[in-house]
Amino acid sequence: MIVTVHRGTHEIGGSCIEVQSDNTRLILDVGLPLVDANRDPFDSLKALRSTRDDLIADGTIRPVVGLFTADAPAPDAILLSHAHLDHVGLLHHTRPKIPIHATTGTSKMMLAGGIFASRPALDRSRHRPIKPGASFIVMLITITPFGGDHRTFGCLAFLLEAKGRTLLYSGDLRRHGRKPGMVRTLIEHVAPRNVDVLLMEGTHLGGEKEQGTTEFELEERVVELVKSAPGLVLAAFSPQDVDRLVTLYRAAQRSGRTFVADAYAAFILHLTASEANIPRPTRDKGIRVFFNTGFRKKNIERLNQLFESDRIDLDEILASPGRHLMAFRPSMTALDFGGQLPLQVRVLYGYWAGYLKNPDWIELQRQVTDVGGDFIPAHASGHIYTSDLRDLVAALNPKTVIPIHTFEPQAFGGFFPAVQLLSDGQPFHITGL
């Protein structure tokens, strides 16, 4: 078995891995970068509008044999760990003959992203649905997916086996979300195997996140922030962060407020309610749906009909601002609030701190200050904290660890001796020795 990390050995995002055994070739994730060469946020919207040839020319698309161009045999399958752009953002540029194995949850998240965020949806003709715990075979390689506790729905880690060799790809995961049992299941099934290689995400290595806030701790903090707010509370977060949706909904319930979802968040709740213990976006569940102007322009008739009976208008929210916790995005200040936010508004910021460099967030903080409000970071990372990572690697007990999805791969060597540092595009032969 040979593993090649085409992108991700020394950066967070842009994940693309190839695993080969004899003539069988699999691709694990096909992502866009998260940051540029200066570690500033990568312009993913521009990249999504770019052509394949332009992305090849600027190096965004790496030269993976047969994956993007028809000048060589194509890989046998693509495996997707989850729906975030840094793992699927280049999927629509891959050759259409290659089947894509992913959960229905990942398919649903990509569907919602396609409707509301101009992101590529998953081609249904290529999709091969898979489930955690249900092994399947592609040519010579046996694949067992395991559920992963990350910020979006339908995440997976993958165990790959071929010719007596084993590789575990962690995908993106954490031990501090709302589904800690997923990691326990992973350890229970994989640790006895003593896998040859663990391809492990290390987002927080070398940073300040030795340990941080759990999603349950965040809920307690949000409850206090909502209860103490003098007026309307706006929550800025990714609608695809299903754990955060649940946190905000529970905080609203516990604070005696109505949770106001935008159409994007409401659609996510609608899609996932059938697969998980998640509330449907209905007023009898304490949820109302606001059709903000940016989404109304899309004129999605089916969604209008789906949420019409639970719809809420801005006048109703502003008539009793202290009774609502509302999903929000910076564009709504101009498009929905007439250029000025309500007095003493409280904005809860639920994204990576690095995005605060963006002009939209700088301007939003100024707008909040202008009305005597406050802008408060309220976030729990979607990635495993360093202390949890050490414990997880020790529990899995692999023979070799290959760091990925990290700026500091060398930091692995400080707590685990058998670390193999690779460069992008460098093949590593798994010998099992």
N, C-alpha and C positions, 0 to 999 in steps of 0.2 A: 504494500500500500504506500502511495506517495501523496503527500499533502503539499500544496502550494498556496500560500496566502498572496493573492495578487494585489490586494490592498488591505491595509489595516495593521501591519506589524508595528508601525510607529505613529499611528494617528487614531483618533476617535472618529468613527464613521467611515463610510465608503467601503464597507465590508464586502469582500468577494474572495471566496476560497474554492480551490479545486481539489478534489480527492480522486485518485486514480488507482485502480487495481487491474492489472493487465489491460484489456481494451475497454474497461468500463470507466467512464468519467462522469463525475457528479460535480455540480456547482452549488455551493452553499451561499446564498444571498448575493444580490447584485445591487449594491447601494451607491448613493451619491455621497460625496464628502459632507461633513458637518462644518468644517472650518477650512479656510484657505491656508496658503503657505505662511501667513503671519498669525495664524490661529484666530483670525477674526471670522465671524459667521459667514459661511459659504452662501452664495446667492443661488439657492436651489430653484427659485422661480425662474430665473434666467436660464438655468440649466435645463429645466423641464421644457422650456420653449425652444431649446437649441436642437439642431439636427444631430443625428448620429455621427456624421462626418466631422462636424464642428467639435463634438465632444471627444472624438478620437484625436483630432488635431491638437486640442489643448491639453490632452493627457488625462481628462476626466474618465474616459473609457480606457481601461488598460488592455493590452494585447493578449487576451485570453483566446487560445486557439479554438476557432469554430463557434465561439459564443455569440459574437456580434456580426460576423461576416461569413460569407459562404465559401471562403477560399480553402476550407479544411473541414473534415468531419465534425459534426456538432457533438457537444456533450450529450449524454444519455438522458439527463434530467437536471432540473433546478429544484433545490430544496429551499424553502423560505422559512426563516425563523420567526419573523413577524413583519408587520406592515409599515414600520417607520421608514421614511425616505432614505435614511442612511443604510438601509438593508434591501430596499426594493426599488429605489428611485431610477435605476437604469433598466429595469425589467422589460419595459416596452421597447427597448432597442435590441433585445436579444432575438435570435432567430425564431420565427413563429412555429417551427417544427418541434421545438424542444418542450416536452411536457413539464408542468410546474406542480410540485407537490407542496401543499400548504393546507392549514386548517380552514374550516368554513369561517372561523372567526377572523382570520387574516383576510379572506376574501371579502367579508362584510366590511371590515375597516377600509379596505382599498376601494370598495364601492362607495362608501360614504365620502372618502377623500376625493374620489373622482367627481362626485356631484357638487361638493361644497368647497373644495380647495384646489381645483384644477390639477389634481394629481392623476397619474395613470391608474386605471382600474385593472383588476386581474382578468385577463382574457379567459372567459368561461370555457372556451373550446380547448384550452390548454390545461385547465385546472384539474388536478387529481386530488380530491379531498383526502386528508389523513387525520388520524386522531391520536392523542397521547396514549401510549401503551400498546398501540396496535402496530406490530412490525410489518414491514413489507420489503420486497426485494426488487432491486433494479439491476438486471443483468447479474453480475457477480457479487454485488454488495447488498448486505442485509441492513436495513435502516429501522431503528426503533426511536420514535419521537417521544419526548417527555415534556409535559406542560412546564412552562417557565413563568415565574412571577415577575412580570415587567409592567410598564405603564400602559400598555395597550392590550387589546383582547386577542386571544388565540395564539400566544407566544409558545415557542418550542425550543428545546435543546435536542440534539440529535446524537444518537449512538450509532456508529457505522462499524460494520464487521465484514472482513473479507480475508480469506486465506489465513485464518488464525491470528489476524491482527485486528486491533480495536482502536477506535478514535472517538472521543466525545467532544462535540462542539457545544459550548455553553449557550451560544446565542447571547442575548442580553437578559440578565436576570438579577434578582436581588433576594434578600432574606428579610426585608423589613416592610414588605407590602401587605396587602390584605389576604394573600394566599400562600402563607409560609409552608403549608403542607405540600406544595409542589416540589420544593427543594428537598424536603424530607423524603418524598417518594423517589426522587432522582438518586439521592444518596443510598437509599435502601436497595435499589435495583442495580446501581452501577458500581458502588464501592467493592462488592465481592468480586467483581470482574478484574480489578487491578488493571485498568485500561492502559494500553501502551502509550497513548498520547491524549492529553487534555488540552484542547484548544480553548483558552480561557480569556474571557473579557476582563480588562483591567482598567476601566474608565477612571477610577479614582486613585489609581496608583500614583505615588509621587505628589499627591495633592493634599488638601486639608481634610478630606473626608475619611479619616480613620474610623470614625463612627458618626452617625448623624441621626436625623429625625426619622422615625418610622411613620407609616401612613396612619396608624392608630394614634400616635402622639400628635400628629398634625391635626387630626380631627378634634382632639381636645383643645388645641390652640385656636383653631378656627371657630369653635363654639364660643370661646371667650371673646375673640375678636368681633364676632357677630353680635353677641349679647351686649357688648359695650359700645357698639357703634351708635351714634346719634341719629343716623338716617339710613339712606340706601347703601347697601353693600354690593359692590360689583366684583365678580371673580373672573380674573383673566387667566385662562388655562387652556390646554389643548382639549377639545371635545373628545378626542380619541383616547385620552387618559381616563379609562373607565374607573380605575380605583379612585381618582380624584373626583369624578362625577359622584361616586358613592359617598366619598368624604363630605363633599359640599351638600349633598342632599341630606345626609344624616345630621350635619351641623345645622342646616335650616330647620329640620324637624325638631331638634333638641332646643333650638332657640325660639321656637314659635313663629317661624317665618315660612313663607312660601318660596320654594325654589323655582326660579324662572330660568328655564333652559332656552337657548336659541334653537333654531330649527336643526342645525347641525348636531348639537348635543342631544336633542330630542330624538333624532333619527338613530344616533348611536344607541341610546337607551332602548328604542324600539327594536333594533336589530339584535341586541344582546340579551334582552329579557327572556327569550325563549331558551337560551343556553346557560343562563346563570341566575343566581338569586339577586336580580337587579330590578328595581321598580320600573314599571312602564310609565311613560310620560303623560299621566292623566291627572286631572284636578282632584280626583278622589284619593290619589296617592300623595297629594300635596305638591304637585308639579304643574306649572303652567308653561305654555310655549309662546315665546315672543318671536315674531317674524321680523327681524331687523332688516333695514332697507337693503343692505348688501346682499342678503339672501332672497328678498322679495323680487329683486331684479332677475333672478334665475327663473322665476315663474314655473316652479315645479308643481304642476297641478295635483299630482298624486299626494305629495306631501301636504299641500294646502288642505286637501280633503282629510288626510290622516289625522291632522292635529287641530282641525278647525274648532271642534267642540271644547278644546282645552286651551285655546288661544287667549292671550292677554295683550292689551294695548298699553302703550307707554303712559297714557293719561291715568289709567287705573293704578299703575305702579307708582307714579309720582303723587297720586292722591294720598297714598299711605306708604311712603318710602321705607319707614321703619318696619314694615311687615314683609319685606322682600329681600332675597339674596339672588342676585341676577348674574347669569353668564354674560361676559363682556369681552369685547375686543377694541383696540384703539380707534379703529375707523368709525365706531358707533358714536363717538363724540360729535363729529361733524354730521354724519348721515342721519342719526336718530335723535340726538339731544340738542340739535340746533346750534352746535358750536360751543355749548357750555354745559358742564356737568352740574348735577344738583348740588346745592350747598351742603358742606360737611360730608361729602361722599367719602366712603372708605373703599379703596381698591385693594384687593388681595391678589398679589402677583404669584402665579403658580408655574413659572417656567424656570429653565436654567438661567443663572445670574448673568452669563455671558451675553445673552440677548439684550440686556439693558443698555448695551452700547448702541443699539439700533436707534435711528432717529425717531421712529414711531413711539418707542417707549420713553425716550427723553422728553418728547413733546407731551405725552400723556402725564408724566409726573409734573410738568409745569402746569397743565390744565387742572390737575387735582389740587395743587397748591393755590391756584387762583381762586378756588371756591372754598378755601379753608378746610379741605379734606386731608386725608392721609393715604399714602401709598406704602403698603406693607408686604414685603416678601413673605409668602406662606407656601412652602414647597417641601416635598420629600423627593429625593432623587429616585429615578427609575433604575439606577445601577447599584450593584453590590458595593457596600462600604468595605474599606480595606481590611478591617478586623474580621468581618464576616467572610471575606474572600479567603483569608488565611485559614479560617476554620473549615471552609468548604473544600479547599484543595486538600487539606489534611484528611478530611473525612473521605474524599473520593480516592485518595491514595494512588494517583496515576504514576506510571514509571517515568514519564516525561511531561513537562508542561511547556506549551508554546503560547506566549502572550499574544493577544490580539485586542483591537479596539482600545488602544492605550497610547499615550504619549511617552510613557515611562516603562517600557518593557523590562529594562534592567532592574527595576525595583522588585520584580519577582524573585530575583536571586537572593534578596535579603531574608527571605523566609522559607524558600524551598530550593533545595540544592540542584535537583535535576531539571534545570530550565534550559530550553533550546531557543536562543534568540535568532530570529530569521530576518531577512530583508524582504521587501515586497518582490514577488516573482521568483524567490529562491525555493526550489523543490527540497523537501525533506523526506527521506526514505525511512519508513517505519519498519524497523527490523524485528522488534519484539524482544531484543536482547536487553 
